[in-house]
Amino acid sequence: MPKRTVQFQGREVQGEGVEFEIEREAFNSYLLQDGTTLKLKSVVIEIVRLDQFNRAGDPVYVIRSQNIVAAVVPENLKKKV
């Protein structure tokens, strides 16, 4: 993929889009004290490998994603409509 510029730590940095395939995309589930179950999943839209490296020498990746949230709420917490 062609080089492109992305925002990283307050500055513009060159990087390259990386093709990917979804290996597993599961929800994380959280049981709240009020009995509600929140289900969250992050869906990746784009991955860019920067021309930057961390202290271990690994390339830095910028990930654009969308969070999906679903709530399973007990009847006693719902507003009557």
N, C-alpha and C positions, 0 to 999 in steps of 0.2 A: 504494500500500500504506500501511497506517497507520503512524504514528510508533511507535517502540519504543526501549527503553533497552538499551544494550550496554555491556560493560566495555571501556574503552580507556585504556591507560596508567595503570592503577590507579584509575580513577574511572568513574562511570556517566555516559554521554553519550547524548543523544538522536540518533536516526537514523531512516532510512526504508529498508525493504527494497526492493531493486531487482530487478525481473524480468530474467532473462537467458536467452539460448539459447547452446548450445555451438557454437562456430565450428569448433574443432579440439581434440581431446583425445588427444595422442600421449604415448607413453612416452619418457622420457629414458633413454639406455642408457650404462652405465659399464663399461668393461673393467678388471677388477682385475688386479694383478700375478700373482695365483695362477691366472689363467685363467678365473675366474668372471665372468660378465656379470650385472650388476644392472640391472634395469629398474624405473624409478620413474615414477609418474604421480600428480598431485594432482587429485582430483575435487572440484569446487566444489559445496558443499551450499547455501550462502546468501551473499548479498552485501548489506551494509547501508551506505548512504551516510550518513556522520555529518554533524551540524550543526557540523562543524569544518573548518578549512582549513589547508593547509600554507603554507609561506613564499612559494610561488609563486602562492598564491591558489586552488589546486586543491582540490576537496573530498577528504576522507579517506574511504577505504572500509575496512570490516572484512570479512574473508572467512573464512567457516567452510569447511574442506575436510577431506577424508580422503585420506591417502597410501596408494597401492597399490604394493606392492613384490613383484617376482618375481625369483628367482635362477635362472640357468642355470649349474649347477656341474659342473666336470669330474668324471668317474667316480673318479679317483684321490683326490679330496677327500671323497667320500661315505663315510659310515659303513656298514659291512656289516651288514645286518639279517637 
